[in-house]
């Protein structure tokens, strides 16, 4: 009888302690005791570093594909939580295998249709879900404790102008400045806070693009959102914050052509919930505060917030290319039009 093996670990620490190899050794020892079982190397399926809470695993996908081709008659696994961490996923996979003429057997406890075996499977599945929730909560509490003590960065990727240590990417003491990008950040703040320059967000983005300075993602064309994100980030004053926002129900979409989304958006959190971590500073606090005052002033006087003229389709017209919302403009008396917020299309007459 042709059989297959499936093994899984979810963390890099488990990979380093060779738990995958330990699982394989136990399974192969079981195979050696069964004279009628035949195992080939191509029927050994493994997922290194994949969570059991998700079914999106390459090794599991190959196992299911080959089971659909009747490549084997039995799948041997050390324990139910190695197959999946959720009971509903365990039942789905076991029923799928059985419908294709393949049985699933766990080491030390062959499963059958006996009510006692099914009850045991349900109990073990519930325990696996509980353990996963318990581990996730402990990790969350541990991260919060490290964030409050200032020993863990809130970043998973370095903001523009900073470089993380590849060996310790979450260590605040190892963060350093990118000499070129840090100067670009200083220049952005200097332009925007200079009272002698007509430095709007659009002007800054256009000037950066004209000087052929690469964007944070390596592109050639800066946009207003990237400039605004840099000007609003308090990390450039030497303090990175975690917990600045919290999830809340979404109330509006970005344009008439786009849905509200998954139903959640991010809202500002109270200041007492913020957790500060010290990082190298790029600009002075006075310069940052001046930029915030100018951002607030420009937002109040922005033409998109001007209600002096009636625009019947305000918030209902969207750009056909980038799908961003379009706002009404009055260039001169008698000439009104809608313009895309991304400014990638010529204005269309009303």
N, C-alpha and C positions, 0 to 999 in steps of 0.2 A: 504494500500500500504506500503510495506516494504521500509524503507529509511535508509541511512547511513550518518554519519557525518564525516567530515574531518577537522582537525585543525592543524596548524603548527606555530612554532616560530623558529627563526634561531640563536638566541644568548642566552647565559646563563643569561644575564641581563633581557631579556624578560621573561625567565622562572621564575626568581625571582619575577617579578612584576605580576605574575599570568595572563599573557595575554592569555595563553592556556585556563585557567578556564573562563576568560571573554568571549572568543570565544564560548566555550561550553555553557555557560549560555544563550547567545544570540540565539544560534541555538536551544537549547531545548525550549526556550520561543516561538520560531517560530513553532516548532513541536506541542507545546501544543495548538496552535490556529487552527490547522488543524485536524478535527475529523477523517479523513480517513487515516491519517499517523500513522504508527506503527514503533517504534524504540526499538531495543534491545541493551543491553550493548555491546554485541560482535560486533556490527556494528558501534562502535565509534572508529575512526582511528586517531591517533595523532603522530606527529613527533616533538619531543622536541630537539631543537638545531641543526636542519638540514636546510641548505641553500635551498632557492627556485630556485636557478640557476641550480641545479642538479636534475635529476630524480632518483638518487640512494638514496632512503629513505625507511626505513623499513615499516613505516606506509602506505606510498603510494603503496609500493609493495603488501602489504596484501590487500589493497583496490582494486587494479587492479586484483589480483588473485580471490578474492571473487566475483567481478563484472563478471568475466569470467564464474563463476558458477551460475550466475543469482540469487545471494543471496538477492538482493534488486533491486528496480526499480528507485530509485532516490538518488543522492548524494547531500547533502546540505553543502555549504561552505560559509563563511562570505564574501569573496572577491576573485577576480581572482588571486591576487598576493599571496594569501595563497595556491592556487593550484600550481602555478609556477610563477617564476619571468621573464620568457621569453615567448613571445607571441607564438612562434612556439611550445613550450612545452604545452602551454595551449590548442592550437588547436589539437595537437596530442592526449592529454588525453581526451578531450571532444569528439573527433571523435571516439576514442577507446571505450569509455563508450556507446556512442550512437549505435555503431555497435553491442553491446552486449545487447541492449534493456534497457539501463540505462541512464537516463537523469541527467544532471548536472545543479544545480540551485544555484545562488549566492544570498545571503541574501539581500532583498530590491530591487532586480532587476532580475526577472526571464528572462532567455535567451531563445530566439526562433530563427527561421530561418529568421526573419524579417531583412531586410538590415540595419535598424537603430540599432537593437540590435547587429548585427555582427560588425558594425562600432564602436559602443561603446566598445565592447570587444577588438577590435584591438587597440583603443586609450588607454584603460586602461592597456593593455599589454605593449604598447610602454612606457607609463608613468612608469610602474613597472620596466622595463629594465633601463630606465633613472635614476630612483631613486637608483637602485642597483649600477649602474656605479658611480653615484655621491657619494654614501656612501663609496664605495671602494676607490675612489680617496681621499676623506677626511681622511679616515683611513690611507692610504699610506702617505699622507702629514703629518698627526699627528705623525706617527711612525718616519718619517725622522726628524721632529723637535725634538722629544725626543732623538733620536740617536745623533743628533748634539750637544745637550745640555748635553749628557752623563748621562741621567737619565733612559735609556732603554737599556737592554742587547741585542746584536744582536743574541744571542743563543736561539734556541728553545729547545735544549738539552745541558746539561753540557758537555764540553770536558773532556777527561780523566784527572783526578786529581782535578776536581772541583765539588762542591756540591751546588745546587741551593736551595733557600728557597721554600718549597712546597706551602706556602701561597702567596708568591710574587716571582714567578720564573723569572721575567724579571727585578727585581730590582738589579742594580749593587752593591749597598751598603750592600746587604744581601748575596752576594756570599762568600763562605768559601772554604778552602782547605780540601781535603780528606787526612788525615795524611799519610796513607799507599801509595795511588796512587801518591801523590805528591813526595814522596821519590823515587818511581819507575821512574817518569819523570826526577828527578835530576840524577838518576843513568844512564838513557839512554843518557842524554847529557854528563855526565862525561865519559862514555865509548867511545862515538863517537868522543869526542874532545881530548882524551888522545893520544898524539903522540906515546906513547910506545906500544899501542895496535893495532892489525890489525883489527880495528873496522869498518868493512863495515856494511851496513844495514842488510845484510844477517847474519853476525856474531852476531849483536846485537839481531836480532829476534831469532836466534838459541839459544843464551845464555839465553834469557828470557824464552823461552819454556823449556830449560833444568832445569831451576830453578823453574819450575812449578808456574810461576806468571800468574794469569789469564789475559786474553786479555781484551781490553776495552769492548768487548761484552760478557765477561765471559767465553770465550773458553780457550782451553789449548795450542793452537799452534799459536804463533805470526807469522805474515807475514810482508814482507818488506813494504807494503803499510801503515800498521799501524805505524810502526816505523818512516817512512818518514813523515807521517802526523803530528806526535808529534814534530819531529825536525823542521818542517817548520812553525809551528803555533806560531805567535808572541804573542799570548795571555799569554804564559808562562813567558814573560818578564814583564807582568803587564798591557798590553794594548790589548783589544779586538777590532777588526776592523769590521765594516760593510761596504759593498760596495766594497770589494776587487776585485770582479769579475763582469762581465756583460755577458749576453747571446750573443752568436755569432753562425753563422751557423757551423755545424759540418763538418770537413774536412776529417776525417779518422776514422776507426773503431779500436777496441782494438785487433782484430784478424780477420783472413780470415773467421772464422766460425761465427762471430757475425756481425749483421748489424750496420750501422753507428748510429742508434738509432732514437730518435724522430726528428732529424734534427737540434738540438741545442746543443751547448757545452758551457762551461764557460771559458772565457778568462780574464787575468788580467786587471783590470781597472786602469786608471791613479791615481797617488798618491793623487792628489787634490780631487778626489772623495771619498777617504776613510774617514770614520767617526769613531773616536776613543772613546772608553769607558774604563775607568780605572777599573781594577780588581786586586786581589791579585797576586803578582809575585811569581814564583817558581824558576826561574833561573835568573842569571844576564844577562844584555844586552851583555856584552863582551863574555860570553859563547855562547849565541845564535848566535852572529855574527861569531864566530869561527866555529860553526856547519854549518852555511850557506856557508862559504868559502870551507869547506871540502866537503859538498854536491856538490857544483859546480865543484870542482876539480875531485871528484870521477865520476861524470857524464861524464866529458870529457874523462876520461881514462877508462870508463867502456868497457868491452869486447863486449857488444852489439853494441857499436858505433865504433868498430874497423873495418876499411875497408881495412886492409892489405891483407886479404884473400877473395877470391871470393866465395860468397854463393849464388848460382843461385836461391834458393827458399827463400831468406831472406824476411820476411814479408808475405810469402804465406803459411808457414807451421804452423799449430796450434795444441795444445794439444787436444787429443781426450777425456780427462777426464774433465779438467777445461776450455777448449776452449780458453785459453790464447795463444798469439802468441809465436812462438818458434824462437830462434836466433841461428845463426851458431857459432860453437866453433871449435878451432883447438888446441887439447890437445898436440900433438906432430907431427912432420912431417909425413904425410901420414895417420893421424887419425883425421878425421873431423866428426862432428856430430851436430845435432840440439838438443837444450835443451829448455824445457818449462820455461817460466819466473817464473812460480809458483814453479818449481823444485819439482813437485809431482810425476813425472814419470821418470824412468831410461832413459838415452839418447839413441836415435835411430841412428844407423849408416846411413850415407849418402849413 
